[in-house]
């Protein structure tokens, strides 16, 4: 008699794999149509079902599904790991999934990179460019001609005004606002509720209204 694990593995022939079944991964999966075959891989959770989808096992099984497109669903506390895993996948020339929730709004003249997720209520305006492997959480707006660099994470309710530049691997906390034409350096952190009115140095952490660098 087959075990539950064997039945799940045999049943699943996913076209999309979400890496990570935590909160961010489950949010991504919720945007994948139920008619589209998709499954999770996760190093920390047992084989089983999550939100009605199969969790097939650890990330090491990725090579068992060479035809499946992949999206990295690690949350904000695992930004470095998300970047590292994405780069490994990219270097292996795997097909990358870009998942856009049906309640997100993306202008026809905006660009969304491979491996990126846009949550419900996200608005991306004309001329905006959202890079690869970016997580954009619910009710966030990216205004015209703004650039969001690869591997960045925009928490819920963030507002990026026109002409903003976020370099690679920037974290923006819940409800933060960045005014027009501000540049935020690589690896910077913007605290929740901050209002950023001047450029932010690479690797700096800024908090408050107006935002100031934390020393």
Secondary structure, DSSP 8 states (H G I E B T S, - for coil): ---HHHHHHHH---SEEEE--SHHHHHHHHTS-TTS-EEEE-SSS-SEEETTEEE---GGGGGG-TTSEEEE---GGGHHHHHHHHHHHHHTT--B--EE-TT-EE-TT-EE-TT-EE-TT-EE-TT-EE-TT-EE-TT-EE-TT-EE-TT-EE-TT-EE-TT-EE-TT-EE-TT-EE-TT-EE-TT-EE-TT-EE-S-B-TT-EEETBTTEE--
